[in-house]
Amino acid sequence: MSKGYQASKERQEEINGYGKNIGKRAGFKCEWCDGKDELRVWDYQPDSPPGPETLALLCQRCRGWADGRKAEADQLRSIRNALWSDVPAIAEGAAAVLARCSETWAREAIEESLIDDTVKAKILK
């Protein structure tokens, strides 16, 4: 077994340890769009130790967007409210997805959010 595989397996086990708490926090629905389709914990900062602030419960569609899948601007309106979360994985993760959208409303929503200004600047660059 390679070291990379073992490290990945250990990280996934650590993330899974937060699963119940993340699910309860989320009310067992997607923390971006309130959907309930194939919910899984998403790792916002894979290079940092996992914790409640770096993990979000997302549906299949939102995980796809988080992982770079393209979305129509109108579809992304469903995650705009996530910008107001005090959990970085929820607010900043949604902002990163919205920032890829060229619509003015998306940029304005990010600018108006409570996300830290230095993080906003990185996301909106």
C-alpha positions as CSV (number, residue, x, y, z in Angstrom):
1,M,0.0,0.0,0.0
2,S,1.5,3.4,-1.0
3,K,2.0,6.2,1.5
4,G,-0.3,8.5,-0.6
5,Y,-3.1,5.9,-0.5
6,Q,-2.7,5.4,3.2
7,A,-2.7,9.2,3.9
8,S,-5.8,9.6,1.8
9,K,-7.6,6.7,3.6
10,E,-6.7,8.2,7.0
11,R,-7.9,11.6,6.0
12,Q,-11.2,10.2,4.7
13,E,-11.6,8.3,8.0
14,E,-11.0,11.6,9.9
15,I,-13.5,13.4,7.8
16,N,-16.0,10.6,8.3
17,G,-15.6,11.1,12.0
18,Y,-17.2,14.6,11.6
19,G,-20.1,13.2,9.5
20,K,-22.8,13.0,12.2
21,N,-22.0,16.5,13.6
22,I,-21.9,18.0,10.1
23,G,-25.2,16.3,9.2
24,K,-26.9,17.6,12.4
25,R,-25.5,21.1,11.8
26,A,-26.9,21.0,8.2
27,G,-30.3,19.7,9.3
28,F,-29.5,16.7,7.0
29,K,-29.8,18.9,3.8
30,C,-27.3,20.5,1.5
31,E,-25.7,23.5,3.2
32,W,-25.6,25.4,-0.1
33,C,-29.0,24.8,-1.7
34,D,-31.1,22.9,0.9
35,G,-31.3,19.9,-1.5
36,K,-31.3,16.3,-0.2
37,D,-29.9,14.4,-3.2
38,E,-26.9,12.2,-2.4
39,L,-25.6,14.2,0.5
40,R,-21.9,13.8,1.4
41,V,-19.4,15.7,3.4
42,W,-17.2,18.0,1.1
43,D,-13.7,18.9,2.1
44,Y,-13.2,22.7,1.4
45,Q,-9.5,22.8,2.4
46,P,-7.9,19.4,1.5
47,D,-4.5,20.8,2.4
48,S,-5.5,21.7,6.0
49,P,-6.5,19.4,8.9
50,P,-10.3,18.7,8.6
51,G,-12.7,20.2,11.0
52,P,-16.2,21.6,11.2
53,E,-15.1,24.9,9.7
54,T,-13.5,23.2,6.7
55,L,-16.3,20.7,5.9
56,A,-19.7,21.1,4.4
57,L,-22.6,18.8,3.7
58,L,-23.4,19.1,0.0
59,C,-25.7,17.4,-2.5
60,Q,-24.4,15.8,-5.6
61,R,-25.1,18.9,-7.8
62,C,-23.3,21.3,-5.5
63,R,-20.3,19.0,-5.0
64,G,-20.0,18.9,-8.8
65,W,-19.9,22.7,-8.9
66,A,-17.5,22.8,-6.0
67,D,-15.2,20.4,-7.9
68,G,-15.3,22.7,-11.0
69,R,-18.3,21.5,-13.1
70,K,-19.8,24.3,-15.1
71,A,-23.2,25.7,-14.1
72,E,-25.7,28.0,-15.6
73,A,-26.0,31.3,-13.8
74,D,-29.7,30.8,-13.0
75,Q,-28.9,27.5,-11.3
76,L,-26.3,29.2,-9.1
77,R,-28.9,31.5,-7.6
78,S,-29.8,28.5,-5.4
79,I,-26.5,28.8,-3.4
80,R,-26.5,32.6,-2.9
81,N,-27.8,32.3,0.6
82,A,-24.9,30.1,1.6
83,L,-22.7,33.3,1.5
84,W,-24.2,34.3,4.8
85,S,-23.0,31.3,6.7
86,D,-20.4,31.8,9.5
87,V,-18.8,28.4,8.5
88,P,-16.0,29.1,6.0
89,A,-16.5,25.8,4.1
90,I,-20.1,26.9,3.4
91,A,-19.7,30.6,2.7
92,E,-16.3,30.7,1.1
93,G,-16.9,27.5,-0.9
94,A,-20.1,28.9,-2.3
95,A,-18.4,32.2,-3.1
96,A,-15.6,30.4,-5.0
97,V,-18.3,28.7,-7.2
98,L,-20.2,32.0,-7.7
99,A,-17.0,33.9,-8.6
100,R,-16.7,31.7,-11.7
101,C,-20.0,33.0,-12.9
102,S,-19.8,36.2,-14.9
103,E,-23.1,37.6,-13.7
104,T,-23.0,41.0,-11.8
105,W,-25.5,39.7,-9.2
106,A,-23.0,37.0,-8.2
107,R,-20.1,39.4,-7.7
108,E,-22.3,41.8,-5.8
109,A,-23.6,39.0,-3.5
110,I,-20.0,38.0,-2.7
111,E,-19.0,41.6,-2.0
112,E,-22.0,42.1,0.3
113,S,-21.4,38.9,2.2
114,L,-19.8,38.7,5.7
115,I,-16.8,36.8,4.3
116,D,-13.5,38.3,5.4
117,D,-12.3,41.0,3.0
118,T,-8.9,39.4,2.3
119,V,-10.6,36.1,1.5
120,K,-13.1,38.0,-0.7
121,A,-10.2,39.6,-2.6
122,K,-8.6,36.2,-3.3
123,I,-11.9,34.8,-4.5
124,L,-12.8,37.7,-6.7
125,K,-9.4,38.2,-8.3
